[in-house]
Amino acid sequence: MPLRAFLAWLVTIALMLDLALPISRAAAATPEELEAQLKALQQQVDALRRQIESSQAAQPPAAPVAPATPTATAPVTTVETPAPGKIERLSSIADFKLGGYGSTRFEASDLDRLNESFTFRRFVLTGDATIGGRLRGLFELELERLTELEVERTAPSEAGRRGFQQSIEGSDKSEISLEQAWVEFTLADWLKYRAGMMLVPVGRFNLNHDDNRWDLPRRSLVDRGVPVLPVTAAWSEVGMGFVGDVKTERWGTFGYQALVMNGVSLDSSIETIARGSSELETEVEIKARRGTANIDLKRDKAGALRLTWSPAPGHELGTSVYYGRYTPDFLPSEALWSVALDGKTTLGPFEVEGQYVRTHFNNIRRVARGFADAVAERAFSSGTPLDVVVEFELAGLADTKQGYWLDLRYRFFPDFLRDSLLGRGFDNPQFIVTLRGEQVWLDGLVSEIDFTNGHLTSFQQDNRHVNRVTLGFAYRPLPLVVFQTAFERTWTDRGKSLSGVTNFLPARRSEDTANTFLLGVAFGF
């Protein structure tokens, strides 16, 4: 048997044996465990492919066979040899996976301003390609709350004059976002170079934020609703770095991600209004956003490091740290840092998963004064003798933010439902009961800042907290599809509004508690 055919036969047998084990254990596997098994199988296939290629390259050339004495003159076939340096194939994609996820939610609350509504949360399209050899590329494009986007340009003509008119129409609070787009070069299993738009490795949720991975129809407060992270999840930045895994026979797998990136930067929207003939009022909204994908607005870069330990599939302990300047160059140089501790463990049908994050912004008062000076200088440069009044609105900026979420889950499926509508045709349907507790503390939350002619006239800070308890029930006919229902109760300081500390509850000034019913569906493919 030729060596190439023999090796191909070995690959086929290995694949059959490796596929048999995960399928036999599917009844007790969680989505994370199935993903880990598939990842391990893919690594084995790649290793066998490399062995075949190296074996073929190492084969000695076959001995030339003496030509037989021709009995008749045969036509000579000339084979054209490519010129030196000529490229026959520009690229070779060995493997390409197209996938994604989407989710929809119904929400009903007892808040006066929050109507019962259906929300198209997001649709995300992903692509993962093995470009060739040890090169891999991945992208993730998100359409959040987007149903339409229409741009219309016309050149109307009135009274013999022509002009241009442009209109933009789109759905409310919609967004098109490139979450990931990077290339990876594997130098070794423990050393992979990665560059592009990447998820920042702070906390386990930001790296595993896909809606269909979770059994509750709303993301956590720490990562989204009252973000303790410097930027709401999913948080990605442009940069470069190294990632890798170190596998051991006795202690499991150790992993790391070390990235350098542009990093979080304060972004502002400025609106100027003339009040009479002697006063100019400027309203400035300042918010921390992910860094630019173009030339950075600040000369200092940011760094992130994450270390993980996974003794077995379904068990992981991780710690993360982020540090970088958050002010653009026209403001005083100030840094922020963020640390996180997270983990997950599985005990039979029970799962415990949680995350703690703490973020600190250095010297917010100095940054606010720098903003006022910059706005005042720009206003006076026009030569107009006006009194400049600057009003600031800082969206969730605080000296220190910290918080956690903790999930307790129980997975089950009664045997008497195996042949019912909920179980028939599915190998491993599951019911999941989830209890989540969350708390966030905002120390030094900026509530009001006023400047007049560049001088600080008011700087008010407050200490706030937000709590939420969620009880959910989910049904998974398949690991990638989940039907969710949940009841959540959210509350803050007595007599203060939830709208001042959350980005999703439009509460009135005296509404400090919200009871909400959620019904959701999330799917992946």
NORKA-V766102 format. One line per field, one symbol per residue. ss: DSSP state (h for helix, s for strand, l for the rest). phi: phi as a letter, one per 40 degrees, with the letter a starting at -180 (. if undefined). burial: 1 if it has 16 or more other ideal C-beta (glycine too) atoms within 10 Angstrom, else 0. A space follows every 10 residues. Layout:
ss = ???
phi = ???
burial = ???
//
This chain:
ss = llhhhhhhhh hhhhhhhhhh hhhhlhhhll hhhhhhhhhh hhhhhhhhhh hhhhhhhhll llllllllll llllllllll llllllllll llllssssss sssssssssl llllllssss ssssssssss ssllssssss ssssllllss ssssllssll ssllssssss llllssssss ssssssssll sssssssssl lllhhhhlll hhhlllllll hhhhhlllll lllllsssss ssssssssll lsssssssss slllssssss ssssslllss sssssssssl llllllllll lsssssssss ssllssssss ssssslllll llllssssss ssssssslls ssssssssss sllhhhhhhh hhhhhhhhhh llllllssss sssslllsss ssssssssss ssllhhhlll llllllllls ssssssssss ssssssssss ssllssssss ssssssssss ssssssssll ssssssssss sslllllhhh llllllllll llssssssss ssssl
phi = .dcccccccc cccccccccc cccccccbcc dccccccccc cccccccccc cccccccccc cccccccccc cacbcccccc cdcdgcccbc aaccabbbai aaababbbbc cccbccacbc cabbbbbbbc cigbbbbaba bbbbfbbaab bbbbbcbbfg bbabbbbbba ccfcabbcca aabbbccadc abcbahcbcc cbgccccbcd cccbcbcbcc cdcbcbdcdd bcccbbacaa ibbibbcbcb bgbbbabbbb acgcacbbbb bbbcbgbbbb bbbbbbacbc cccbcccbcc cbbbbbbbbb cadgbabbbb abaicbbccc bdcbbbbaba baaaabbgcc bbaaabbbbb bcfcdccccc cccccccccc ccgccbccbb bbbccgcada baaabbbbbb baaccccccc ccbcgbcaca bbbbbbbaab bbbgccbabb bbfgbcbaab babbabbabb bbbbbbcbdc babbaabbbb abdcgbcccc bbbbbccccb cbbbbbbbbb bbaba
burial = 0000001000 0000000000 0100000011 1111011000 1000010110 0000000000 0000000000 0000000000 0000000000 0000000001 1111101010 1001000001 1111011011 1000011111 1111010000 0000000000 0000000000 0000001011 1101010000 0101011111 1111111111 1111111111 1111111111 1111111110 1111100000 0011111010 1111111100 0000000001 0101010111 1100011100 0101110111 0011110111 0101111100 1011111111 1111010000 1011111111 1101001111 1111110010 0000010111 1111011110 1111101010 1010000000 0110000111 1101010111 1101110010 1001000010 1101111101 0101111011 1111110101 1100011111 1101111000 1101010101 11110
//
